[in-house]
Amino acid sequence: MTITIIKIVLIILLIRVLLLSLGHLLTAFWDKANKIAIDEILKDPSKYVRDEHIGIFFTNMIWVYVFIQLLICVFKGNLTIN
């Protein structure tokens, strides 16, 4: 039962991180989303928005890697909870 709960939570977290990553990539590379972010920041906008969102994207990819590894362990039965 607890492994099933962990599977569900990990899948939800993985989906969340992937959607957040997509949002950051859209903000970084889609001109309309970039413009909205620029209007909010106003201080060296283009460089700040791109650098900030690319950094967040790579951080999220680290989390994606961790979640995928945990999911692999859970589905293979290598992760046990006492």
Contact map, one row per residue, 1 for C-alpha under 8 A:
1111100000000000000000000000000000000000000000000000000000000000000000000000000000
1111110000000000000000000000000000000000000000000000000000000000000000000000000010
1111111000000000000000000000000000000000000000000000000000000000000000000100000110
1111111100000000000000000000000000000000000000000000000000000000000000000000000000
1111111110000000000000000000000000000000000000000000000000000000000000000000000000
0111111111000000000000000000000000000000000000000000000000000000000000000000000000
0011111111100000000000000000000000000000000000000000000000000000000000100100000000
0001111111110000000000000000000000000000000000000000000000000000000000000000000000
0000111111111000000000000000000000000000000000000000000000000000000000000000000000
0000011111111100000000000000000000000000000000000000000000000000001001100000000000
0000001111111110000000000000000000000000000000000000000000000000001000100000000000
0000000111111111000000000000000000000000000000000000000000000000000000000000000000
0000000011111111100000000000000000000000000000000000000000000000001000000000000000
0000000001111111110000000000000000000000000000000000000000000001001100000000000000
0000000000111111111000000000000000000000000000000000000000000000000000000000000000
0000000000011111111100000000000000000000000000000000000000000000000000000000000000
0000000000001111111110000000000000000000000000000000000000010011000000000000000000
0000000000000111111111000000000000000000000000000000000000010001000000000000000000
0000000000000011111111100000000000000000000000000000000000000000000000000000000000
0000000000000001111111110000000000000000000000000000000000010000000000000000000000
0000000000000000111111111000000000000000000000000000000110011000000000000000000000
0000000000000000011111111100000000000000000000000000000000000000000000000000000000
0000000000000000001111111110000000000000000000000000000000000000000000000000000000
0000000000000000000111111111000000000000000000000000110110000000000000000000000000
0000000000000000000011111111110000000000000000000000110010000000000000000000000000
0000000000000000000001111111110011000000000000000000000000000000000000000000000000
0000000000000000000000111111111011001000000000001100100000000000000000000000000000
0000000000000000000000011111111011000000000000001100110000000000000000000000000000
0000000000000000000000001111111001000000000000000100000000000000000000000000000000
0000000000000000000000001111111111000000000000000000000000000000000000000000000000
0000000000000000000000000011111111100000000000000000000000000000000000000000000000
0000000000000000000000000000011111110000000000000000000000000000000000000000000000
0000000000000000000000000111011111111000000000000000000000000000000000000000000000
0000000000000000000000000111111111111100000001001000000000000000000000000000000000
0000000000000000000000000000001111111110000000000000000000000000000000000000000000
0000000000000000000000000000000111111111000000000000000000000000000000000000000000
0000000000000000000000000010000011111111100010001000000000000000000000000000000000
0000000000000000000000000000000001111111110011001000000000000000000000000000000000
0000000000000000000000000000000000111111110010000000000000000000000000000000000000
0000000000000000000000000000000000011111110000000000000000000000000000000000000000
0000000000000000000000000000000000001111111110000000000000000000000000000000000000
0000000000000000000000000000000000000111111110000000000000000000000000000000000000
0000000000000000000000000000000000000000111110010000000000000000000000000000000000
0000000000000000000000000000000000000000111111110000000000000000000000000000000000
0000000000000000000000000000000000001110111111111000000000000000000000000000000000
0000000000000000000000000000000001000100000111111100000000000000000000000000000000
0000000000000000000000000000000000000000000111111110000000000000000000000000000000
0000000000000000000000000000000000000000001111111111000000000000000000000000000000
0000000000000000000000000011000001001100000011111111100000000000000000000000000000
0000000000000000000000000011100000000000000001111111110000000000000000000000000000
0000000000000000000000000000000000000000000000111111111000000000000000000000000000
0000000000000000000000000000000000000000000000011111111100000000000000000000000000
0000000000000000000000011011000000000000000000001111111110000000000000000000000000
0000000000000000000000011001000000000000000000000111111111000000000000000000000000
0000000000000000000000000000000000000000000000000011111111100000000000000000000000
0000000000000000000010010000000000000000000000000001111111110000000000000000000000
0000000000000000000010011000000000000000000000000000111111111000000000000000000000
0000000000000000000000000000000000000000000000000000011111111100000000000000000000
0000000000000000000000000000000000000000000000000000001111111110000000000000000000
0000000000000000110110000000000000000000000000000000000111111111000000000000000000
0000000000000000000010000000000000000000000000000000000011111111100000000000000000
0000000000000000000000000000000000000000000000000000000001111111110000000000000000
0000000000000000100000000000000000000000000000000000000000111111111000000000000000
0000000000000100110000000000000000000000000000000000000000011111111100000000000000
0000000000000000000000000000000000000000000000000000000000001111111110000000000000
0000000000000000000000000000000000000000000000000000000000000111111111000000000000
0000000001101100000000000000000000000000000000000000000000000011111111100000000000
0000000000000100000000000000000000000000000000000000000000000001111111110000000000
0000000000000000000000000000000000000000000000000000000000000000111111111000000000
0000000001000000000000000000000000000000000000000000000000000000011111111100000000
0000001001100000000000000000000000000000000000000000000000000000001111111110000000
0000000000000000000000000000000000000000000000000000000000000000000111111111000000
0000000000000000000000000000000000000000000000000000000000000000000011111111111000
0010001000000000000000000000000000000000000000000000000000000000000001111111111100
0000000000000000000000000000000000000000000000000000000000000000000000111111110000
0000000000000000000000000000000000000000000000000000000000000000000000011111111000
0000000000000000000000000000000000000000000000000000000000000000000000001111111100
0000000000000000000000000000000000000000000000000000000000000000000000001111111100
0000000000000000000000000000000000000000000000000000000000000000000000001101111110
0010000000000000000000000000000000000000000000000000000000000000000000000100111111
0110000000000000000000000000000000000000000000000000000000000000000000000000001111
0000000000000000000000000000000000000000000000000000000000000000000000000000000111
